[in-house]
């Protein structure tokens, strides 16, 4: 509670925004790939992509089958045989249906499904072309249409991109006007994609429920990441996997920046705490240095106390106890220039104008900076100084012994 209150005071005085908003504690760390999966699952992105892919394969197969069915109906009418190739066409529909079911059950990829459907359609057309090999006039008219039918079947059906899907679901999740949605889709996207999305919203509206909870900035970031993923992968399925990796990388970079902000803010809070401590005990570094430089007795006593502590200390805890005991013994004999004693404050305020106040403030700030460095830093520094002082060649008296 104390640290939280101090942090609140710091953010209020500095004007910085709290990195965790209104929360007083940070969330637990999670791996970047787990975050990526959780975020995309929050908006049901994988399910939406899968459903759009299913609608794509269904629309593709129905469109291509309608081309074949139209030519087959014309052929039956020209020959007066309504049962012509009925069994073969039924097998074709069953084969295409099986390919789509395999995709829905995620046994094959979207590209493989499209390829299988196209292959079955082409085989049916080629079988029909073989059957019409004689020179019957009616058959020849139908036969001349088969090459164009092949071209129509082989024409690639453009699947939606991962960027388009995100843009669409973000827009449709916030819109309830069906007529305006249709006009907006017609202006921005292809008719096929517009119909796919509208069908998705009508049949699977529950998939779009949680999308409105996302902040607008996060939506913009996801669209930007989707554009990067689209450049690095081909096809919707590969783009979805690449988007997951892009989100994970973005999370790692964000955590690195957040870590830097946290360390910088922690230094600011430590400085504020150090300044408040210096102010509460009137620890004016400039005044202390001045007293130590003028009072040789106090200076030698403190130096002797430190010399007794540093070489024999083994742990930080023992250091703290040793410092406390040694300083208590020194303070019992000599007054340390710290505190709100009337004599000390009188000496600090000696002078004219604003200079005494400015000098005290600077002294408190210096003390605050020193305290913010932490005990470990100063004990390490003190140990190094004392080690340097205790090293060196022996004196003449030692060498003559």
C-alpha positions in Angstrom: 0.0 0.0 0.0 2.8 2.4 0.9 4.7 1.8 -2.4 1.5 2.1 -4.3 0.7 5.4 -2.7 4.2 6.7 -3.4 3.9 5.6 -7.0 0.6 7.4 -7.3 2.2 10.6 -6.0 5.1 10.2 -8.4 2.9 9.8 -11.5 0.8 12.8 -10.3 3.8 15.0 -9.9 5.6 13.9 -13.0 2.6 13.8 -15.3 3.5 10.4 -16.6 0.8 7.9 -17.5 0.8 4.8 -15.3 2.0 1.9 -17.5 -0.8 -0.4 -16.2 -3.6 2.2 -16.3 -5.9 2.1 -13.3 -4.4 -1.2 -12.1 -2.0 -1.1 -9.2 -0.2 -4.4 -10.1 1.2 -5.8 -13.2 -0.1 -8.9 -14.9 1.8 -12.2 -14.6 4.2 -12.9 -17.4 3.0 -15.1 -20.2 5.0 -16.4 -23.2 4.6 -14.5 -26.5 3.1 -17.5 -28.4 0.5 -18.0 -25.6 -0.4 -14.4 -25.8 -0.7 -14.5 -29.6 -3.0 -17.6 -29.4 -5.1 -16.1 -26.6 -5.6 -12.8 -28.4 -6.6 -14.3 -31.7 -8.9 -16.7 -29.9 -10.5 -13.8 -28.1 -11.8 -12.6 -31.5 -12.4 -16.1 -32.7 -10.1 -15.3 -35.6 -9.2 -18.9 -36.4 -12.8 -20.0 -36.3 -13.9 -17.1 -38.5 -11.1 -17.8 -41.0 -12.0 -21.5 -41.1 -15.7 -20.7 -41.6 -14.9 -18.2 -44.4 -12.7 -20.9 -46.0 -15.5 -23.4 -45.8 -17.9 -20.9 -47.4 -15.3 -20.2 -50.1 -14.9 -23.9 -51.0 -18.7 -24.3 -51.0 -19.2 -21.2 -53.2 -16.4 -22.4 -55.5 -17.8 -25.9 -55.9 -21.4 -24.7 -56.4 -20.3 -22.1 -59.0 -18.2 -24.6 -61.0 -20.9 -27.3 -60.7 -23.5 -24.9 -62.1 -21.3 -24.4 -65.2 -21.1 -28.2 -65.7 -24.8 -28.7 -64.9 -25.8 -26.0 -67.5 -23.9 -27.7 -70.3 -25.1 -31.1 -69.2 -28.7 -29.9 -69.3 -28.3 -28.5 -72.8 -26.8 -31.8 -73.9 -29.7 -33.8 -72.5 -32.2 -31.5 -74.1 -30.5 -31.8 -77.5 -30.5 -35.6 -77.3 -33.9 -35.9 -75.5 -32.3 -38.0 -72.8 -32.8 -36.6 -69.3 -31.0 -39.4 -67.7 -27.8 -38.9 -69.7 -24.7 -39.0 -67.4 -27.0 -38.9 -64.4 -25.0 -41.5 -62.4 -21.6 -39.9 -63.4 -22.8 -36.5 -62.3 -24.1 -37.9 -59.0 -20.7 -39.4 -58.3 -19.1 -36.1 -59.2 -21.3 -34.3 -56.6 -20.6 -36.9 -54.0 -16.8 -36.7 -54.6 -16.9 -32.9 -54.3 -19.0 -33.1 -51.2 -16.5 -35.5 -49.7 -13.6 -33.2 -50.5 -15.4 -30.3 -48.8 -16.2 -32.5 -45.7 -12.5 -33.4 -45.5 -11.6 -29.7 -45.4 -14.3 -29.0 -42.8 -12.8 -31.7 -40.6 -9.3 -30.2 -41.2 -7.9 -33.3 -42.9 -6.8 -31.3 -45.9 -5.9 -27.7 -46.6 -7.9 -25.2 -48.5 -5.6 -25.2 -51.5 -5.7 -29.0 -51.7 -9.5 -29.0 -51.5 -9.8 -26.5 -54.4 -7.3 -28.5 -56.4 -9.3 -31.8 -55.8 -12.6 -30.2 -56.7 -11.1 -28.7 -59.9 -9.5 -32.0 -60.8 -12.8 -33.9 -60.5 -14.6 -31.4 -62.6 -12.0 -31.5 -65.3 -12.1 -35.3 -65.3 -15.9 -35.2 -65.7 -15.7 -32.7 -68.6 -13.0 -34.8 -70.4 -15.1 -38.0 -70.0 -18.0 -36.1 -71.5 -15.8 -34.9 -74.3 -14.8 -38.4 -75.1 -18.4 -39.6 -75.2 -19.2 -36.9 -77.8 -16.4 -38.0 -80.2 -18.7 -38.7 -83.1 -19.9 -36.1 -85.6 -23.5 -35.7 -84.5 -24.5 -32.1 -85.1 -26.1 -31.5 -81.8 -23.3 -33.1 -79.9 -20.8 -31.0 -81.8 -22.4 -27.8 -80.6 -22.1 -28.9 -77.0 -18.6 -30.3 -77.6 -17.4 -26.9 -78.9 -18.4 -25.4 -75.5 -16.3 -27.8 -73.4 -12.9 -26.0 -73.8 -14.5 -22.8 -72.5 -16.0 -24.9 -69.7 -12.5 -26.2 -68.8 -11.2 -22.6 -68.7 -14.0 -21.5 -66.4 -13.3 -24.5 -64.1 -9.6 -23.9 -64.0 -10.0 -20.2 -63.3 -8.7 -19.6 -59.8 -11.2 -18.5 -57.2 -9.6 -15.7 -55.3 -9.8 -16.4 -51.6 -10.0 -13.5 -49.1 -6.8 -12.2 -47.5 -6.1 -12.1 -43.8 -6.2 -8.3 -43.9 -9.5 -8.2 -45.6 -11.0 -10.6 -43.1 -9.8 -8.5 -40.1 -11.1 -5.3 -41.7 -14.5 -6.9 -42.4 -15.1 -8.4 -39.1 -14.0 -5.3 -37.2 -16.5 -3.2 -39.3 -19.3 -5.7 -39.2 -19.0 -6.4 -35.5 -19.9 -2.7 -34.8 -22.6 -2.3 -37.4 -26.3 -3.4 -37.2 -27.6 -1.9 -40.4 -27.8 -4.7 -43.0 -28.5 -2.4 -45.9 -25.6 -0.1 -45.2 -23.3 -3.1 -44.6 -24.1 -4.4 -48.1 -23.4 -1.0 -49.7 -20.2 -0.7 -47.8 -19.0 -4.1 -48.7 -19.9 -3.6 -52.4 -17.7 -0.4 -52.4 -14.7 -1.9 -50.6 -14.5 -5.6 -51.6 -15.4 -8.1 -54.3 -19.0 -9.3 -54.6 -18.0 -12.9 -53.7 -16.3 -11.8 -50.5 -19.2 -9.5 -49.6 -21.6 -12.4 -49.8 -19.3 -14.6 -47.8 -19.1 -12.1 -45.0 -22.8 -11.4 -44.9 -23.5 -15.1 -44.9 -21.1 -15.5 -42.0 -22.8 -12.8 -40.0 -26.2 -14.2 -40.6 -25.3 -17.8 -39.8 -22.5 -17.4 -37.2 -23.2 -14.1 -35.5 -21.9 -15.4 -32.2 -18.3 -15.4 -33.6 -18.4 -11.6 -33.7 -19.7 -11.0 -30.2 -16.3 -10.3 -28.4 -14.7 -8.2 -31.2 -16.3 -5.0 -30.0 -14.4 -5.4 -26.7 -11.1 -4.7 -28.4 -9.6 -1.1 -28.2 -9.5 0.7 -31.6 -5.7 1.0 -31.3 -5.3 -2.7 -30.9 -7.5 -3.3 -34.0 -5.3 -0.9 -36.0 -2.2 -2.8 -34.8 -3.7 -6.2 -35.8 -4.5 -4.9 -39.2 -1.0 -3.6 -39.7 0.4 -7.0 -38.5 -2.0 -8.8 -40.9 -0.6 -6.7 -43.8 3.0 -7.8 -42.8 1.8 -11.4 -42.5 0.2 -11.3 -45.9 3.5 -10.2 -47.5 5.3 -13.1 -46.0 2.8 -15.9 -46.7 0.7 -17.2 -49.5 -2.9 -18.3 -49.0 -5.3 -17.7 -46.2 -4.2 -20.6 -44.0 -0.5 -19.7 -44.2 -1.3 -16.1 -43.6 -3.2 -16.9 -40.4 -0.2 -18.9 -39.1 2.1 -16.0 -40.0 -0.2 -13.5 -38.3 0.1 -15.5 -35.1 3.9 -15.3 -35.3 3.7 -11.6 -36.1 1.5 -11.0 -33.0 4.0 -12.9 -30.9 6.9 -10.8 -32.2 4.9 -7.6 -31.6 4.2 -8.8 -28.0 7.9 -9.5 -27.4 8.9 -6.0 -28.6 6.1 -4.4 -26.6 7.3 -6.2 -23.4 10.9 -5.0 -24.1 9.6 -1.4 -24.3 7.4 -1.9 -21.2 10.4 -3.2 -19.3 12.4 -0.1 -20.2 9.5 2.1 -19.1 9.2 0.2 -15.9 12.9 0.5 -15.0 12.8 4.2 -15.8 9.7 4.7 -13.6 11.2 2.6 -10.9 14.3 4.9 -10.8 12.0 7.9 -10.6 10.0 6.3 -7.7 13.3 5.4 -5.9 14.5 9.0 -6.3 11.3 10.3 -4.9 11.5 8.0 -1.9 15.1 9.0 -1.4 14.3 12.7 -1.5 11.4 12.2 1.0 13.7 10.3 3.4 16.4 13.0 3.1 13.8 15.6 3.8 12.3 13.8 6.8 15.6 13.4 8.5 17.1 16.6 7.1 20.0 14.7 5.5 21.6 17.6 3.6 24.7 16.2 1.8 26.3 19.6 1.2 26.0 20.4 4.9 27.3 17.0 5.9 30.3 17.4 3.6 30.9 20.8 5.0 30.8 19.5 8.6 33.1 16.6 7.8 35.6 18.8 6.1 35.7 21.2 9.0 35.3 18.7 12.0 38.4 16.5 11.9 37.3 14.6 15.0 33.9 13.6 13.5 35.6 12.7 10.2 38.2 10.4 11.8 35.6 8.7 14.0 33.4 7.8 11.1 36.3 6.6 9.0 37.5 4.4 11.9 33.9 2.9 12.2 33.8 2.1 8.5 37.3 0.5 8.6 36.1 -1.8 11.3 33.0 -2.8 9.4 34.0 -3.4 5.8 36.8 -6.0 5.9 34.9 -8.3 8.3 31.4 -8.1 6.8 30.2 -11.3 5.0 26.6 -10.6 4.2 24.3 -7.6 3.6 22.4 -8.4 6.8 25.6 -8.4 8.9 26.6 -5.2 7.1 23.5 -3.4 8.2 23.8 -4.6 11.8 27.4 -3.6 11.9 26.7 -0.2 10.5 23.9 0.4 13.0 26.0 -0.7 16.0 29.1 1.3 14.9 27.2 4.4 14.1 25.3 4.2 17.3 28.5 4.1 19.3 29.9 7.1 17.3 26.7 9.1 17.6 26.7 8.6 21.4 29.9 10.5 21.5 29.6 12.9 18.5 26.5 14.6 17.1 26.1 13.6 13.4 25.1 16.6 11.2 21.7 15.0 10.4 18.3 15.8 11.8 16.1 18.7 12.7 18.1 19.9 15.7 17.9 23.6 16.2 21.7 23.9 16.1 21.8 22.1 12.7 19.0 24.0 11.1 20.5 27.2 12.3 23.9 26.4 10.7 22.1 25.3 7.5 20.2 28.6 7.2 23.2 30.8 7.8 23.5 33.2 5.0 21.5 35.8 3.2 18.7 35.7 0.6 17.5 32.5 -1.1 20.9 30.8 -1.2 20.5 28.8 2.1 17.1 27.4 1.0 18.5 26.6 -2.5 21.6 25.0 -0.9 19.5 22.8 1.4 17.3 21.7 -1.4 20.3 20.7 -3.6 21.7 18.9 -0.6 18.5 16.9 -0.1 18.4 16.1 -3.8 21.9 14.8 -3.7 21.0 12.6 -0.7 17.9 11.4 -2.5 20.0 10.4 -5.5 22.5 8.6 -3.3 19.7 6.7 -1.5 18.0 5.8 -4.8 21.2 3.9 -5.9 20.5 1.3 -3.2 22.4 -0.3 -0.4 24.0 -3.0 -2.6 25.6 -0.3 -4.8 27.1 1.7 -1.9 28.4 -1.4 -0.1 30.0 -2.6 -3.2 31.6 0.8 -3.8 32.7 1.1 -0.2 34.2 -2.3 -0.3 36.2 -1.5 -3.4 37.4 1.8 -1.9 38.5 0.1 1.3 40.2 -2.7 -0.7 42.2 -0.2 -2.7 43.1 1.6 0.5 44.3 -1.6 2.2 46.5 -2.8 -0.8 49.9 -1.6 -1.7 53.5 -2.2 -0.7 54.6 -2.7 2.9 56.3 0.2 4.8 60.0 0.4 5.6 59.4 -0.7 9.1 57.9 -4.0 7.8 60.7 -4.6 5.3 63.4 -4.2 7.9 61.9 -6.8 10.3 
